[in-house]
Amino acid sequence: MNTAFLLMAQIGKVVVPLEQISDEYLGLAPRTAANYAKAGRLPFPVFRGGQGNKAPWLVNINDLAAYLDKQRDEAAKDQVNRAA
Protein backbone atom coordinates (compact mmCIF):
# COMPACT_ATOMS: atom_id res chain seq x y z
CA MET A 1 0.00 0.00 0.00
CA ASN A 2 0.99 3.59 -0.50
CA THR A 3 2.13 5.24 2.73
CA ALA A 4 0.81 8.67 1.75
CA PHE A 5 -2.61 7.21 0.97
CA LEU A 6 -2.76 5.41 4.31
CA LEU A 7 -1.72 8.57 6.19
CA MET A 8 -4.41 10.50 4.36
CA ALA A 9 -6.96 7.93 5.41
CA GLN A 10 -5.78 8.06 9.02
CA ILE A 11 -5.35 11.82 9.39
CA GLY A 12 -7.87 13.02 6.84
CA LYS A 13 -5.89 15.98 5.48
CA VAL A 14 -3.10 16.57 2.98
CA VAL A 15 -1.48 19.26 5.10
CA VAL A 16 -1.37 18.74 8.87
CA PRO A 17 -0.08 20.79 11.80
CA LEU A 18 3.34 19.63 12.96
CA GLU A 19 2.08 19.47 16.53
CA GLN A 20 -0.49 16.85 15.46
CA ILE A 21 2.14 14.40 14.18
CA SER A 22 5.24 15.28 16.23
CA ASP A 23 4.79 12.80 19.06
CA GLU A 24 3.56 9.80 17.10
CA TYR A 25 5.85 10.04 14.08
CA LEU A 26 8.92 11.86 15.40
CA GLY A 27 8.91 11.00 19.09
CA LEU A 28 9.14 14.71 19.91
CA ALA A 29 6.98 16.91 22.08
CA PRO A 30 5.14 19.51 19.99
CA ARG A 31 7.19 22.38 21.40
CA THR A 32 10.47 20.57 20.69
CA ALA A 33 9.32 19.78 17.15
CA ALA A 34 8.46 23.46 16.62
CA ASN A 35 11.93 24.45 17.84
CA TYR A 36 13.50 21.92 15.44
CA ALA A 37 11.35 23.31 12.61
CA LYS A 38 12.48 26.85 13.37
CA ALA A 39 16.11 25.70 13.33
CA GLY A 40 15.66 23.68 10.12
CA ARG A 41 16.52 20.41 11.90
CA LEU A 42 13.55 18.26 10.91
CA PRO A 43 14.09 15.41 8.42
CA PHE A 44 11.41 16.72 6.05
CA PRO A 45 10.21 20.14 4.88
CA VAL A 46 7.82 22.16 7.03
CA PHE A 47 6.28 25.54 6.38
CA ARG A 48 4.31 28.21 8.19
CA GLY A 49 0.57 28.17 7.70
CA GLY A 50 0.27 31.93 7.45
CA GLN A 51 2.26 35.04 8.04
CA GLY A 52 4.29 35.79 11.11
CA ASN A 53 6.05 33.78 13.77
CA LYS A 54 2.83 32.70 15.46
CA ALA A 55 1.48 30.81 12.45
CA PRO A 56 1.57 27.04 12.98
CA TRP A 57 4.16 24.84 11.33
CA LEU A 58 2.58 22.57 8.72
CA VAL A 59 3.66 19.31 7.09
CA ASN A 60 2.60 17.92 3.74
CA ILE A 61 1.54 14.27 4.08
CA ASN A 62 3.62 13.32 1.03
CA ASP A 63 6.78 14.60 2.73
CA LEU A 64 5.96 12.73 5.93
CA ALA A 65 5.25 9.56 3.93
CA ALA A 66 8.58 9.84 2.08
CA TYR A 67 10.40 10.22 5.41
CA LEU A 68 8.63 7.19 6.91
CA ASP A 69 9.34 5.10 3.80
CA LYS A 70 13.02 6.04 3.97
CA GLN A 71 13.17 5.10 7.65
CA ARG A 72 11.55 1.73 6.89
CA ASP A 73 13.97 1.05 4.01
CA GLU A 74 16.99 1.85 6.20
CA ALA A 75 15.68 -0.42 8.95
CA ALA A 76 15.19 -3.25 6.44
CA LYS A 77 18.79 -2.84 5.19
CA ASP A 78 20.10 -2.89 8.76
CA GLN A 79 18.11 -6.05 9.48
CA VAL A 80 19.58 -7.80 6.43
CA ASN A 81 23.11 -6.69 7.36
CA ARG A 82 22.72 -7.97 10.92
CA ALA A 83 21.43 -11.32 9.69
CA ALA A 84 24.40 -11.79 7.36
MOPE-V36464 format. One record per pair of residues at least 24 apart in sequence whose C-alpha atoms are under 8 Angstrom apart, sorted by the first residue. I is the first residue (numbers start at 0). GAP is how many residues later the second one is. If there is no record, write none. Layout:
i = {I;I}
gap = {GAP;GAP}
This chain:
i = {2;2;2;2;3;3;3;3;3;6;6;7;12;13;13;13;14;14;14;14;15;15;15;15;16;16;16;16;17;17;17;17;17;18;42}
gap = {62;63;65;66;57;58;60;61;62;54;58;53;48;46;47;48;43;44;45;46;42;43;44;45;39;40;41;42;28;38;39;40;41;38;24}
